[in-house]
Amino acid sequence: MGFPLPGEAGERAREILAGRLAPAPARDAATVVLLRDDPLEVYLLRRKATMAFAAGAYVFPGGSVDPRDAECDVAWAGPSPAEWGEVFRADESTARGLVCAAVRETFEESGVLLAGPEPDAVVTDTTGDGWEADRLALIARTLSLAEFLDRRGLVLRSDLLKAWAHWITPVVEPRRYDTRFFVAALPPGQRTRDVGGEASEVAWMRPHDALAAARAGSVRMLPPTFRTLAEMAAFESVRDVLACPRSITTIMPEAAEVDGRLVLKIPD
């Protein structure tokens, strides 16, 4: 059993499996499963059909680590980069970059900011022209996360994130990501916004409803998104998700030939 690899995807897989084509390197990336209650819902974006990766698919906020995400001068509250490194089995610099990317990408793609004026506080409103200008500057990479937080006197709240999973794009894909998944609750007072950019639409959905839509073929999802939504569907509240013990294991789907067909197999 597995996901079929037809056409060009199958041909590329055969070339890589035969050793005639080198796999693309996997870039570090972070994804955040943003949650809210009554009932438990997940924030999803539909990527524009013109995107080079996962075009038209429903995804969680996230993206590649910017080299500046690993800057040491980010004001920080919560588990340290070294502690995050232990969780994800990464070096301290990589872990810092992953957490910063998670916070930055969530703000860029939803308008939600996991930071506050004090180590035990979080901003309650990120609407307004000033916030929007900063969000666009972050997307354009004319402003780093460290500069953004320093300008506003804010502290990154790594304690608002929970490590959830680690997925690596299969070697047969032309674009590959080494992605750490986080979960986070929508901070009190904040709200998501349809901020455009890479998304053609956004929606809050109950995990069961999103899974049903994917099974019916009305929405497209990559395996990590589908698997994560299936895990979220087992919970009743955000508190239950955040309280759940979680051991991070690395998952990388692999291409294999089954009955003469190339398929992508995902570990249980």
Secondary structure as the mmCIF struct_conf table of DSSP 4:
data_model
#
loop_
_struct_conf.conf_type_id
_struct_conf.id
_struct_conf.beg_label_comp_id
_struct_conf.beg_label_asym_id
_struct_conf.beg_label_seq_id
_struct_conf.end_label_comp_id
_struct_conf.end_label_asym_id
_struct_conf.end_label_seq_id
STRN STRN1 PHE A 3 PRO A 4
HELX_RH_AL_P HELX_RH_AL_P1 GLY A 7 LEU A 17
TURN_TY1_P TURN_TY1_P1 ALA A 18 GLY A 19
BEND BEND1 ARG A 20 LEU A 21
HELX_LH_PP_P HELX_LH_PP_P1 ALA A 22 PRO A 25
STRN STRN2 ALA A 26 ARG A 36
TURN_TY1_P TURN_TY1_P2 ASP A 37 LEU A 40
STRN STRN3 GLU A 41 ARG A 47
HELX_LH_PP_P HELX_LH_PP_P2 LYS A 48 LYS A 48
TURN_TY1_P TURN_TY1_P3 ALA A 49 THR A 50
BEND BEND2 ALA A 52 ALA A 54
TURN_TY1_P TURN_TY1_P4 ALA A 55 GLY A 56
STRN STRN4 ALA A 57 VAL A 59
BEND BEND3 PRO A 61 PRO A 61
STRN STRN5 GLY A 62 SER A 64
HELX_LH_PP_P HELX_LH_PP_P3 VAL A 65 ASP A 66
HELX_RH_3T_P HELX_RH_3T_P1 PRO A 67 ALA A 70
TURN_TY1_P TURN_TY1_P5 CYS A 72 ASP A 73
STRN STRN6 TRP A 76 ALA A 77
BEND BEND4 GLY A 78 PRO A 79
HELX_RH_AL_P HELX_RH_AL_P2 PRO A 81 PHE A 88
TURN_TY1_P TURN_TY1_P6 ARG A 89 ARG A 89
HELX_RH_AL_P HELX_RH_AL_P3 GLU A 92 SER A 110
BEND BEND5 GLY A 111 GLY A 111
STRN STRN7 ALA A 115 GLY A 116
BEND BEND6 PRO A 117 GLU A 118
TURN_TY1_P TURN_TY1_P7 PRO A 119 ASP A 120
BEND BEND7 THR A 124 THR A 124
BEND BEND8 GLY A 128 GLY A 128
HELX_RH_AL_P HELX_RH_AL_P4 ASP A 129 ALA A 140
TURN_TY1_P TURN_TY1_P8 ARG A 141 ARG A 141
BEND BEND9 THR A 142 LEU A 143
HELX_RH_AL_P HELX_RH_AL_P5 LEU A 145 ARG A 152
TURN_TY1_P TURN_TY1_P9 GLY A 153 GLY A 153
STRN STRN8 VAL A 155 ARG A 157
HELX_RH_3T_P HELX_RH_3T_P2 SER A 158 LEU A 160
STRN STRN9 LYS A 162 ILE A 168
TURN_TY1_P TURN_TY1_P10 VAL A 171 VAL A 172
BEND BEND10 GLU A 173 ARG A 175
STRN STRN10 ARG A 176 ALA A 185
HELX_LH_PP_P HELX_LH_PP_P4 LEU A 186 PRO A 187
TURN_TY1_P TURN_TY1_P11 PRO A 188 GLY A 189
TURN_TY1_P TURN_TY1_P12 GLY A 197 GLU A 198
STRN STRN11 ALA A 199 MET A 205
HELX_RH_AL_P HELX_RH_AL_P6 PRO A 207 ALA A 216
TURN_TY1_P TURN_TY1_P13 GLY A 217 GLY A 217
BEND BEND11 SER A 218 VAL A 219
STRN STRN12 ARG A 220 MET A 221
HELX_RH_AL_P HELX_RH_AL_P7 PRO A 223 MET A 232
TURN_TY1_P TURN_TY1_P14 ALA A 233 ALA A 234
BEND BEND12 GLU A 236 SER A 237
HELX_RH_AL_P HELX_RH_AL_P8 VAL A 238 ALA A 243
BEND BEND13 CYS A 244 CYS A 244
STRN STRN13 THR A 250 ILE A 251
STRN STRN14 GLU A 254 VAL A 258
TURN_TY1_P TURN_TY1_P15 ASP A 259 GLY A 260
STRN STRN15 ARG A 261 LYS A 265
#
